[in-house]
Amino acid sequence: MSPQPWLLSAVEVHPTPLLNMTATITQNYQITWEKLPEDYILPDEPVDNINQPALAAALTQSLELAGKLPINALTPTNYGICATLNGATVVKAPDWAYIPNITVSREEVIRSYTPQLEGDIPIIVIEFLSDKDGGEYSIKPTYPPGKWFFYECILKVPNYAIFEPASGNLEVYFLDNNTGRYTIQSPDENQHYWIADMNFYLGVWQGTHENRTGYWLRWWDENGQLLLWGSELVEQERQRAEQERQRAEQERQRAERLAAQLRAAGIEPQD
């Protein structure tokens, strides 16, 4: 498939309240969607801390176990998503993303993924707030652009979430189609955020999972039901089996009492 050019002209990047900036920045880019060159050297940096892989895996696991992960969907973690700006490759690796459909084989996207060329734009990207430089909020438009600019103005990802695992703070932004800018969303009465493109709520849950106690990101369905992890499904089944065993024991004891009453009345109960 040939590259698909798309002109982003006079992009105005307006400040968000979090950035405390007053300047308006404009930048022109000729955007093409091209496969990552085979000789391109991807960054080989470790994740910020030990918690991030577990946080990302937990988001995917509950979707998969609930049967909500289509066969052609991708949920990459710290994985390069590409675009070409004025002939120069840009690769950003969100901590977690949901891509609803790829149109090529998985073997073709082992190293990286190029939207438009190889499938859909991600529906949501999630960043776990870095202990390093706060790059999750970078609206830097010059090459290489910051993450915020890349997701908002280049990829146009409809949902962007930034999560701080230490405090449990979650910010969810929605891409306003009228302005082309991210607008911070307010949670519902349960402190959950509706991600309409996925038909799920995203929210923060506090507890222990995989030997980590703290804040986690989790999914709830449209009825407010929590999508469970594997360990929770096992525990749920254990409790169900235990309740069934207790009901069977109560029924056995009831039958024994009834048989004893019949014998006391001179009646031999039938098997």
N, C-alpha and C positions, 0 to 999 in steps of 0.2 A: 504494500500500500504506500502511495507517495505521501510525503509530508503535507500537512494541511495548514497553510498559512492563515494567520488571523491577526489583524492589526489592532493593537491596543494603543489608541491615540489619546494624548493629553490626559493621562490617568491622574486624577486629583486624589491624593491620599490625605484625608482629613484626620486630625488627631482624635484619639479616644480619650476619655477622662483619665484613664490609667497612664497614658503616656506623657501627660503634662507638657504638650508641645503646642505651639501656636502657628507654626509655619505650614503652608500648603505646598506640597511637592508635586511636580508633574514630571512624567517620564514617558517617552515613546519607545515602544518595543514592537518589533516584527516577531511574532511568535509562530514557531513551527513545531509540529509534534513528530519527533524523529526518534528512532530506536537508539539507545545508548551505544556509542561505538564500543566495539569489542576491546579496544586498547585503553578505554577510559578507566582510570584508576579511581575506584570508589574509596571514600574515607573509611579508614579502619580504626575507628575510635570506640572505646568501650562505652557502654551506657553509663549514665551519671551515677547510679547506685544499684544495689542488689535488689531493690524493691520493684524497679521498673519492669523487668520481664514478667514477674508474677502478676502485676497489675494489668499488663497488656493481655496476658494469656487468659486471665479471668474474664475479661470482656468477651473474648471469642468463645470460651468454653460454654458459657451459659446460652449463647445463641445457638451453638451447634447442638447441645443436648436438648434444647427446646424445639429442634427441627426448623429453626429460623435462619439457617445458613445455606443459601442456594448453592448448588454444585459448582456454579461458575463464579461464585463470589470470592473475593480476597479480603483477608483481614491482616494486612502486613504489620509487622512490628519492627521499628527502626530499619526501615527498608526504603530504598531510593525511589522517589517518584520524580519523573523527569519532564522537562520542557526545554526548548531551545530558543534563546532570546538573542535576536540579531546575530544568529549563527553560532552563538556560544551556549554550551550545555549548562543547564542548571539542574542540580539534584538536591532535593530536600528529603529527609528521612523522618517523618513523624513517628512519634512513639507508638501510635496505633491509628489505623485508618480502616474504613469500611468501603470497599469497592463492590458494588452490587453485581457487576457482570464484566467478565473479561471475554474478549472475542477471539483470543488465540489460545494455544495450548499452554499449560503451566510451565512446560519446559522452556517456552520462549520468554517467560518473565521471571526466571530464577534469579537473575542479578538485579533487575530493576523493572520499573513499569512506566510506560508512557501513555497517559490518558489520550483519548481521541484516536490514537493509532492502534492501541491494543485493547481498548475497552472503555468503560465509563469513567467519568470524573468521580473521585471519591465523594460519597454522600456526607461523610464526616471525617475530620481529622482531629485527633486528641493528642495534646502534648502534656506531659507531666512536668511541672514547673522545675526548671533547672536550678541547681545550686551554683551554676557558673556565672552566666551573664544575662539571664532573662531574655534570651534571643527569641523566645516565643512571642514577644510583643514587638519585634523589630519590623518597622515599616520602611526600612531602607530600600529605596527603589533602584539605586544604581547597582551595577553588576558586581558581585552576585547579590541579588536582592535578599532582604530579610524574610523570615518565615511568614510573618503576618502578611506582608506585601505579596509574597508568592501564592499563598493560599487564597487571598482575597481578590487580587487583581490579575493574576496569571491563570491559576487553575479555576478560580471562582468556585471553590468548595462551598456548598450551601450552609454547612454547619461547622463551627470551629469551637472546640472546648479546650480549656486550659485548667488543669487539675493540680493542686498542691497537696501531695500525699501527707505531708507532715501535719498540716492544719485541717485538712479536709475541705479546703475552699475550692469551689468549682465555679468557673465562669463559662457560660455558653453564649456564643455569638451566632446570629443568623444573618445570612447575606440578603440584604434588602435589594430586591430586583429593580426597584425604582432608582435607588441611589448607587447601587453597585458597591455598597459599603457594609461592613459588619456592624450589626446593632446588638448590644448586649441584651439578653433575654432575662425575664424575671421568672422564678420558679413558681409552681402551683402551691396549693396549700400543704402539700406533702414534701415540699422542697425538691420536687422533681421537674425536669425540663422535657417538654414534649419535642421529640425529634420526628417531625411529620414524615420526612422522607423514608424513615425506617419503620414508622408506626409503633415506636417504643418510647418510653420515658427513660431518661438518663438521670441518675442521682447518686448520692453518696450513702454508703452503708458502712457502719462501724462494727468491727468484730474480728474474729480469728479465722483465717483460711490459710492453708499450706504453711502452718507454723509462723505466720505473720499476723500480729494483732495490730490493728490500726484502721485507717480509712481506705475504702475501696470504691471504685466506680462500678455501678451495677445497672441492669436493665429491668424495667417493669413493663408489662404489656398494657394495652389500652384499658383493661379493666383494673389496673393497679396491682396485678399479681406479679410477684417477684419471679424472675427467671432464675432457676436454681442451678447451683454447681453440682458436679458429680458427687461430692461428699455429702451434700445436703439431700440429694436424691436417694443415696444409700441409707442415710439416717431416716428419711421419710418412709422408705420401704421397711426398715427395721421396726419403726414405730407401728406401721400398719400391720406387720406380721405379729408384733407383740399384742396389739389390740385384738387381733383375730384369735390369738391363742387364749387371751383372757376371756373372750366371749365364749369360746369352745369349752373352757374350763367351767365357766359359770353355768353353761347349759348342761354339762355333765353332772355338776353338783345338784342342779335343780331336778334332773331326772332321777338321781339317787334318792333325793328327799321324797319325791313323789312315789317311788317304788317302796320306800320304807313305810310311808303312810298307808299304801295299799296293803302291804303285808300285815300291818298292825290292825287293819280292818278285816283280815282274813281273806284277802284277795291276792292271788298270786299274779303279779304283773306279767304281761306277755312281752317277749323280746321284740 
